[in-house]
Amino acid sequence: MIAYAITDPTTLKFTTLEDDLKRFSKRADMILYRDKSTDMYAKNAQLFLAEAREHNFKKILLHRSYKLAHKLGADGVHLTSNQFSEIREAKSLNLFVTISTHTKDEALKAQMLGADMITYSPIFKSPNKGTPKGVEELKELIALVDTPVIALGGILTQEQIDLSIESGAFGFASIRYFGD
């Protein structure tokens, strides 16, 4: 099971970067640096990668920019559901590619284009993310694709993690679960 931490400005601060990454590393196998609000993403990504490499993460990813991920030597990139056309380009640079999906058609498209892993969301209620898919729909999706599926959205408790894994998910991803 993969425990995939997605950072945001509420869970990761550069003034406490070392301590924050130490906290994440106690519960997460993979980590994504994600900050949609900064104009210093490239500089912060470089700092993030340098510190994250000091911890025991299996994979360290950057958000959206496969070119920056390649340039800075990240393990991979997490693409948004609007970036399907970039999967093959990222793969050609030997990056591990995860992409966000929200429908069965998107998941099938991601698989066809060669994504290494997909997140499927929201599984549980999550602020501003629409109607939850639920574990039954998660099960249906997992039966449909061969690409590893990571449950995402509203995962805050061990019970929700267990339900996701029992549904056949390869793992789970969360922002808030890892923020404490």
Beta strands, then each sheet from edge to edge (+ up, - down):
strand 1: 2-6
strand 2: 30-33
strand 3: 59-63
strand 4: 76-79
strand 5: 96-101
strand 6: 117-120
strand 7: 149-152
strand 8: 171-174
sheet 1: 1+ 2+ 3+ 4+ 5+ 6+ 7+ 8+ 1+
end
